[in-house]
Every structure is written in C-alpha cells, then in structure tokens.
C-alpha cells in the first residue's frame, strides 16, 4: 500500500490551531448566520459573495473542536418532529453524491436530509464570486478539476452524465478554455517562475513545466534566474539529462533507490544542488500534494511531474508508464469550470432540489445561475440541505433507526433516520460514534488531511498582471507558491474578463506544510500546517498577499493600496485526503490498510468520503458515496 501511485491531473484542486473557543459545561457555541430550522435565513443569504476569511470560517469549526479536544457537547437536545429515510452528515461532493445515489436507487419520494457545518455547500469545492463595475468575476475556493472520464468508475460516470457532464460536455469545456491558461492543464501555455532578487521579484516567463524536462529554451531560462551561477549550471545539467545520476548503481539497486530515498536527498547528494535551490523544484509538489521533497520518494516525485526523468536513463525507458505522459509531453487533460468543482456541487444540489434555481438549464448556465439558498431546507422538499449545522453525535438505536444530534445557531437539535451516511472527514467520526471499536477508530484516525490556503484577490483591472507574460507563475520562496489568473474559460454561461482593462481575480495557492523539515512524517507536518492555518489571522494573510503582489507586479504599475478591490482567503485545514507515502507508511495486506478498516459499515451507519479511499480525488468521493449507499440499501 505504501508505494501505491495514483495519477493526478495537472493540479487537483486540496491538520487544529490554538486559541479556538471550547464549550464550557452547559454552554453551546452559536453558529454564524441565519437558522434554516427557525426559518430566519435572510432572503439575501448568498455565501459565495462573502469575502474575508472563508473556507473554515468562524462558526464552522468551534463546536467540532470542542467535541474532539474535550469531548464537550450538550447533554440535552430538542427532538424535532423529523424522521428521514437517510441523513447525510456533510454536504461536500461525497455527501451530495450519496444523496444522489440513494434517491436514484430508492426513488424520488425518499426523504433525505443533508447536514453541513459550513454556511455553504460543496465542501472543498467552494465558489468565490465577485462583482465589480457591473461585471461578475468568478474563481474557485478549493477543488479545481474534473479528471478524464477514463479514470472514473461506471457509477461515477453515471452520476456525472445525469447532471449534464458527459464526454461531449468535457470536450466543449476544453475547447472553451484558452490555450494560454496553464492552470487548466494547457501544457503548452507559458507558466513563469518568480523569484525574489535584490531589486524585487524577478519573473522569468516561458514554459517552466517544459523547462523542467529539458524543453526548448530551458538553458536560457535557467540562466535568467537570480541564483548563483553554479546552481544554474547544475539545474541545466539536471533538466537536460546531460548525465545519468544513478549510473553507478545496478538496475536492482536503482529500483530500490528510487523507492526508498527522498527526492530532496537525491537532489542534494546525487545532483549536488544546494538546499537553498530545492524550493524551485519543490513548490510544484507542495501545491499538488502537500509535503515537499523530503517526504516523497524519488519515484513519487517523478510520478507527480517533478524533473529528473531525463537524468536517469534507465527510468526513461522502463518507468515512463508509471511516471505518466505528463513529463513526456502528453499531459493529462484537466477540465475546469469557472468556479472549479463548485459547479459540480451546484449541479448536484440543483438535481436534488430543483427549486434552488428554477430557471437553470444545467451545465450550460450553471456558472451564472442565481441560487436561492432559502429553498434548500423547505419542509415540502423531499431532499433538504441544512447549513450551519455541526453534528456532534450519531448513534444507532436498537438496530431500528439512527439518532443524529447537531448544533445549529446555538440550538442543540435531534433528528432520526432509517440510515445515516457519514460524509464528513474521517478524523471526526470516532468522536461522533464513540461506540465504534478501538480498531476502527484507529483506522479512521490514521490519515491526516493535507492543509491548503487558496486566496482570491479582486483587482480593479488586469493591466499589471498582464505584464507577467503568463497566466500562472510559481513563487517558490513566497507565502503563496503559485499565483494564477482566475479561470478564464467561457463555460457554464460565464464570460471572463475580455481585456486587461476589465476587473480580474488573481488566484493564489499556498501549502502551509513546512517544506524544509527533514525526518518528520508527512502526517505530523500536516498537523503543523493545520496549526499554522488556524493561528494565522486574516490580517496576516492580507499583508502577505499585498506584499507578495506588490513586489511581483509593482514594476508593471501595480499599487496594492488602490488596485485591490477585495480579498477572499479560503483556509482549508482539513484538505486533501491522505494518500500513503513510501517513506512513512508500511505495506499493508489487502483489506488491512487503515482506510479499509476505518470505512467498515457500522450497522445503519456507513462512511463516504475521499479519506475512505485514501485518494484525494473527486471520483474517489463519488465511489465512496456509492459504496456507502449500497451498504445501507442492500
């Protein structure tokens, strides 16, 4: 299991800090925004347009932290006169898919309730929506890509096709994505490298994803980097494959080496790079996976698309199928919508609750459709979605039904159901179901989700950004390691900025996982990154964003004090599902890996999330949802 390699698209788009308030005995923490149960949700309630701190926002995590840290939860609950066929805990992709699969199998009259602790649905697939000078500007606040249909199971393909995403639709999305938009997997697009210098940031434009693998012009590009000449020469030799850095090892020794030695150790000991140079090669991996090169084997790094394949002659011939066509010039296709996978969540919600957007046609206008959040939790709905509701207990009652306790806007409430699917993240489940066995709890608690921070910055115009000469640039020495234009495709009815004089959004990605720490398992590093996220206030993020953009764009006429119209920071402390790593995890026998033990059916309770598949991809969330529904409807 430890050496399992999963192919990921160009970017796929995403463990508790100090200072959070905890429940004192008898105290209930109030949740933010209106209550759907009390029918006081404001008519103008529309979370996608909120700015400031989003993602794990205030009001979404305090109750869960009190439960997980101190086992604090209310002693008494108001029992609502609500019984459902199925209650789903979590309205992310897996939770929404579970509701869809259940209704598909049990019929449209099945009564379903989805509960989510956030003020918006979609989980990591969040939508950031801005309005400036009469124009809508969209970006994504989390999960980004729809992978190729060939990577999906038959049941997952059926779900996508039912909400209007078939291969023809994906082909249309690809056609409507500009060739210069690198974030969406356009492999020939310019993607720059931005590095601090004595005179501010220097951006070297060009196709750096190609330069990493000896693409045309790589020598000239490396020579422009503001790093010592000796390091430039080493990078040139490495990118171009001027020698085989493992030629002193036998074939078997080489194989063992790439599976047991960290990528950074290889770069330092074999390639001879200074540790100060490593971020140039590692920011790609940090954004893609979470940890840097000290925690990836050489093989894992190569499969992720990191440079080095040409510098190991035998691997070029023998491992090209594992490394993927990405590094060999035939990039995997990444299909992206203007708000990322938030549109997938919107399509699912619309399929489950059509009245949320009565005039919406489907994929052709999902990006611009108006969603009425007050329609999510109406009594007349057979499927109801209840936001701002943190579940604190799920318990099977005498093998007949399930009791679900949650807190919403300071109220301790209880509903019941014939079945329950837990589509929240694994780490919380042992606290929701304390009756589970020790072995299952340990399995659920093993993996730690990789944390991320995605920020969107609304600029009054795009003139300064255009000066970079690329829609995406890597910033390996900055707080946000990737900076890109927000999605520019004309899909879902959306019209992106048409010229640099119009407002635009800058999408910034950061991995808070320490990249310079050696000999610490990735799971522990993720905890450090998670702590950093919760301990960093919005004001600090804002200052980092302003400083970084000013240094990058100032030479092109940018002034952060006048040119920034809004900032949204999406902090994702519990981000990508944990995938087993060759340096940290043992080889488990089939069926004995922690995620397999943890996802076992628990009576009338089943588990559906990407954690239960140990794979941070949307298709994993869908497959887990299908499995959970099959368990509960057998």
N, C-alpha and C positions, 0 to 999 in steps of 0.2 A: 504493500500500500504506500510506503514512504516515497517510492520512486515513481508513483503514478503521475503521468504527464497529461494535462488537459490543454488542448489548443484553445487559445483565447483570441478574440478579434483584436484588431489594431488597438483599441482601448475599450475596456469594459468597466463601460462605465458601467465599489466601492465595494479596553477595550474599554474606574469611574472616578472622576476627579474629586478633590477635597472641596469642602465649602458648601455642599448641597444641603438643603434643609431636610431634616428627617422628621417623621411623625413621632410626636410625643404620645404617651399613653392617652387614649381617648381623643386625640387630635386627628383631623382629616385635612389634608392639603387641598386647597381649592385649585381647580384646573382653570386654565385660561379660556376665555371666550364663552359664547352662549351655550346653554344646555339644550340639546335636542329633545331630551325626555320632557323637560318642562315647557317645550315649545317656545323658548325665548331666543332662539337663534336669530340674530339680526337679519333683516332682509337683504342687507348689503354685504353679508358674510361671504368673503371670497379670498381664501388664504393665498392663492398663487401670487397676488399682487403685494403681499406684505414684504417689507424689506427689513434690514437689520439682521438679527440672529434668527436663522431658520434651521431646518433640519431637526436636530434635537433641541427644540426651542423650550423656553421657560414654560413650565406647566406640563410638559410631556414626559418627564423622567423622574420627578421628585418622589412620587408615590412608589414607583418601582424600585428606586434606590433604597427607600425606607424599608421595603419588604425584603430586598436582597441583602442589605447590610445588617439590619437589626431585627428582621422578622416582625416588623411593625405593620399592622393592618387593623382595620376596625373590628370590634367584637360583635357588632350588630349591623344588620343590613335591612333596608326596606325591600320587601319582596314585591316586585312588580307583577301585575297580572299578565305576564307574557311568557308563553311557552312556545318553543320553536322546534322544528324538526332538526335544525342544525344551527349551532352557534360557532362562528369562526372568530378566533382571537387573533387579530392582526389583519389590516386591510392593505397590505402590500401586494406584490404580484402573486405570491403563493396563496395568500388568503382570498384574493379576488378570484384566482383560478379555482380554488377549492369550491367556492360558491357556485362558479360557473359549471364545474364538473358535476356537482351534486344536483343542481337544478336540471342539467342536461339528462341525468340518469333518472331522477325521481319525478320530473315533470314540473311545469311552470307553477303549480299550486303549492309546491314545497315552501314552507315558511323558514326563512333564513335570516339570521342577524349577524352582522359583522361588527366587531368592537375594535376600535383603534385608539391608542393613547395620544396620537398626534391630532393637530387641528386640521389635517388634510389627509386624504387617502393616497395610496401609491407606495408607501414605504420609502425605499431609497429612490424610487422613480418619482421625483418631485419636479414640479413645474415652477419656474420663475418668470413672471410676466411683468413687464414694464410698459408704461405709457408716457410718451414724450412728444410734444408738438403735434398731437393728433395721430401719432403712429404707435402701433403695438410693436414691442420688441420682446421676443421670446428667447429663453435659454433654459438650460437644464440644471437641476439642483441635485443630481445624483446619477442613477443608472442611465447609460447612454445608448447602447447599440442593440439592434436586433441581428442575431447571427444568421448565417446561411441556413436555409431550411434543411439542408442535408445533415445538420447537427442536431436536429430536433427529433424527438420520438413521434410516432404516429399520432398519439393522443395530443401531444403539444401542437403539432401541425394542425390538427382538427380544431383546437381552440383558436389559434391564430386565424385560420381561414374563416371561422364563424364570426369573428369581429372585423373581417374585411382585409386581413393581411395574408394574402397568398403570394405565390412567386411573381405573378404579374404585377401585384402592388409593389413588391420589393424592387422589381426591375424599374418601375416608374420612379420610386424614391431615388434609386441610384442615378437615373437619367437626370432628375431634377436637383441633384447635388453637384455644385460647381466643381470642376476638376482641380481648382486651387484650394479646396477645403480639406486640409490634411487630417483634421480630427475625425472625419468620417471615413478614413481609410483610403483616401486618394493617394496612392503610393508615389505618384509622380509629382505631387504638389510640393512646392517649396515649404520646408519646415526648418526654421532657423535655430541657431544656437546663440544664446545671450549670456555673456559672462562679465562680471564686474571688472573694470580696469581702473587705472589711476585717473582716468578722465571720465568716469562714469561708466555705465554699462555699454559694452560693445556687442552689437548684433551682427553675426555673420550669417547672411541668408544663403539659400540653396537647399538642396535636398539632403538633410543630415541623416535621415533614415537610410538613404542610399550611400552616403559617405562612410557611414559606419561599416559598410560591407564592401568598400573599395569601389563605390560608384564613381562615375565620371566626374572629375574635378575635385576629388577628395584631398589630394595633396595641397592644392592651392587653398582650399577652405581651411584645412588644419593650420596652415602657415599663418592664417589671419587671426587665429585665436590668441588672446593676450595671456599666453602661458609661456614658460621658459622654452627655448629652442630645443633643448634636449628632450623635453616631453613631447614637443611637436613631432620630432623625428621618430620617437617610439610609437606614437599613435599612427603615424603614416605607415610604418613597417607592419604594425598590427592590423590596421584596416585593410591594407593591400595584400596581406598574405605573403610578404616577402620571405618568410621562413616558417617552418613548422616548429612551434614552440614545445611540442611534445615528442620530437623526433628521437630523443634518447631513450624512450620507453618502448617496450614491446607492445604489440597490439592489445594483449590482455591487460597489461599494466596501464595503457592509455584508457581503456574502457573503465577500469576500476578508478582511475584518477578522476575522470570527468564526472563520475557518480559519487565521489566521496570528498572532493576538495572544493572549497568555496570559490566562487567566481573571482572575488576580490583577492583571495590568496593567490590564485593563478595569475592575476594581472600584476601583482606585486612581485611574486617570486619568479615567474616564468617570463612575463613580458617586460618586467623591470620598471613599471610605472610607479611614480611617487604616489603616496596615498592622497596627496592634495589634488591629484588629477582624476581620481576614481569617480567623483560625482559626475563628471562629463559622460561617463559610460553608464552610470547607475541611476540617474534621475528617471530615465525611461522605465526601468524595472520597478523603482519605488512607486511611481504613479500607477503602473499596470498591476502590480501585485501587493504592494505594501512594504515589505522589507527590502533592503538593499543587497548588494553583492556578497556581504559577509554571511548571509543566511541562505543564499541559493547555491546549489552545486553548479559546476561549470555547465553541465548538461541542461539543468533547469534554466540557466541564464540564456543559453543558446536557443532553447525552445521558445523562450519569451521574446526573442528577436534581438538580443544583445549581440554586439560584434564579437568576432573570434572564429567564426566557422572557416573563413578562408585561411586562417593561421594554423589550422590543424588539418593537414592534407588528408589524412585517413578519414576524418569525420565528414569531410565534404562528400566523399564517395559512399560512406556507409550509414550516415545518420541524417541525410537530407530529408528523409521521410518523417523522421521524428522532429527535426528542427522546424519543419513546416516550410511551405513555399514562401512565407513572408520574407525571410532573409535571402532567398534565392531569386527574388524579383517578381514572383506571382503572389501578390498579397492576398490574404483572406479578405473577403468582402465584408464590410461593416455597413449596415443600413441604419441611417439615423434620421429621426424626425426632429422638427424644430425645438421641441422641448424634451428631446430624448425619449426614454421609455415611459415618461409621464403620459404620452399619448396612448400607449398600450393600456395603461391603467384607466385612462378616461374612456377608452373604447369598451373595456370590460365593465366599468361602472354603468355606462350607458346601456350595455346589453342587459345588465341585471336590473337596472332602474331607469327605464326609458324616459320617464318624466323629468329626469335631471336636466335633460336637454332635448325637449320635444321636437325641435325642428332640425336637429343634427342628422345628417345623412349617413355619416360613418367616417371612414378613413379620409375621404376627400375633403372634409371640413372640420376634422377633429381638433386641429390646432387653433382654430379661430372660433369654435362654437362656445356659446355662453352657457356655463354650467350653473344651475340653481341649487345651491347646497341645501336650501331648506326642504328640497324634495327628497333628500337622502333617507330620512327617517320618519316617513309618514306612516300612520297606522294602516292605511289602505295598501301599502306596499307588501307584496309577498316576500321581497328581499329588502331588508333595511340595513343601512350603514350608519353607525353611531360613532361619531368622533369624540375626541377629548375624553375618552373612557379607558381608564387603566385597569385592566383585570388583575386582581390580587389573589384569586383562588378559583380552582376548577376541581370539582370533586364528583365522582360517580356515587349516586345514592342507590344502594341496594340493587345494583345491576339493572335498574329500570330507567333511570334518567340521569342527566348531569346537571349539577348546580354550578352556576357561574356567578362569581362575585366581582364587582368592579366599582370604581370610584369615578364619578363624573361631577365636576364643578362642586367639589366638596361633599357630595352626597354618596353614601355607601348604599349601593343598589344590588339587587339579585334577580337573575332570570334563570329559567330552566330550559332544558332541551333534551331531545332524544339522543343526540350525538353532539360531539364537540371536536373541532379540528384546531389544534394549536399551531397557528401560522406566525407566531412571534419568533424571536431568536432563541436558540437552544439554551443559552445560559440562564434565562429567566424561568424556564419550565420547571426545574426542581423546586423552586420556591412557590410556584403555582400549584404543584401537585406533590406535596410532601409525603404522600403515601407511596410514592414510587419506590422501587427497590434501590438499594445503595449502588448496585452495579449500573442500573440505568441512569441514575443521577450522575454518576461519574462519567459515563459515556456522553451525556448531554453537556457536561461542564468542561470536557477536554479541549475542544476547539475554542479559540479566541478570535473574534472577528477583527479584520484589519480596519483601522480607523482612517478616515479621509476628511478633508475640508475642501469644498467646492464653493468658490465665490463668483458672483456675477456683478460687474461694475457697469452701470449705465453711463455712457459718455454722450454728451450733447451732440457730438459729431465724430466721425471716424477718420478725420484727416491725419492726426498724429499717428494713429495705429497703422495706417496705410504706409507710413514711412518705414516700417519694419521690413517690408518686401516679402512678407509671408503671413499666412493666416494663423500660423502656430509657431511658437518658439519655445525651446527648452531653456530653463533657467536653473541650472544645477546647483548654484550657490545661493539661491534666494529662498525666502519662505514658501513661495508658490513656485513649484518646479516646472510647471507647464502653464503657458499663457496662450490663449487662442481667441480668435473671434468666436462669438456665439454662433450656433448653427445658421448657415446661410442658404439652406435648400428651400426651394419653393414646393413644399409638400404640406398636405393637410389643410390646404387653403391659405397658408401663410405666405405673406410677401415680406422677405427680409429687406434690410437696407439696400437701396439700389445704387447708392453712390456715397463717397466719403463725407459729403456734406450732411447726410442724414444721421439721426441718432443711431448708436450701435451699442451692443453689450460686449464686454470683454469677459470671457470665461477663464477663471484661474483655478488650477488644481494643485493641492498640496497633500503630501503624505507626512503626517506628524511622527511617523515611526522613526526613531533615531537611525541614521544611516551610517554612523561612524563607530558604532559599538560592536566589538568583537566578542565571541564566545558567550553570547546570550541568546537563548532560543527565541524564535520569532514570536511565540505566544507571549513571552514576557515583554518583548519590545512593543508588541501591540498594546499591552496594558500601560506601558509608559506613554505611548502615543495617545491613548484614550484619556489618561490623566491630564496630559498637556492640553487636549481639546477642552475639557471641562474647566480647566484652570485659567484659560485664556479668555478674557472678556472681549466683547465686540469692539470696544475702543482700541484694544491692542491689534486685533485683526485689521481694523480700518487703517491704523497707522502703517502697518506693514504693507498693505495694499497701496496706499498713497505713495509711500517711499519707493516701493519697487516700480510702480508705473511711472513715477516722475523721473527716476533715473534711466528707465528704458526709453521713454518717449519724449523726455524734455528736449532733446536735440532736434525733435521734429515739431516743436512748437507747443507741446503739451503743458498745461498748467493744471495741476490736480485741484487747486482751490476753485477754479472756475469751470473746468471741463467735466467734472464728475457730477452727475445728477442724482445718482442713488447707488447704494451698495447693499447687496444681499449676501450674507455668509451662511452657507449650508454646512453645518458641522455634522459629521456622521461618525460618532464614536464607536458604534457597532455597525461596521460597514460590510466589506466583503466576507463571505463565508470562508472559514478556514480550510485550506487545502493542505494535505500532508506534504511535508518537506523532507527531502533526502537527508539533510544534516541533523534534523531534530526528531524525526518520528521513526519508529521501528516498522518492520514488515509484518503486518497482521495477517493472519489467515482469513480467508474469505468468510465474511459474516461476523468477524470478531473485531473489526475496527470500531473505535469509539462511536462514530456517527451511526454505524449499523446497529450497535447495541442500544444507543440512545433513542433511536426512532421507533422502537418496538411499540406495537399497539398496546394501549393501556385501557382495556375494557372498552367503554364507549368513548374513549378519548384517543385521537390519533394525532400525529405530528407531521406538519407540512411546512418546510422551509428549505432554502438552499443549504443551510447548515446540515440538514439530514442527508444531503447528497454529497457533502464535502466538496462543493463546487460552486463558485460564486458567479453563476450564470443564470439568466432568466429561464432557460429551458430546464435547468435543474429545479428551480422553484415550481415550474409547471408540473414536472414529473413527480415531485414530492406531493403536490396537491392531488394529482390523480391517484397516487398510491393510497393516500390518507382517505380519500372518498371511497375508494374500492374497499378498504378495510371496514369502513363504517356503513357501507350499503350492501355488503355481501349477504 
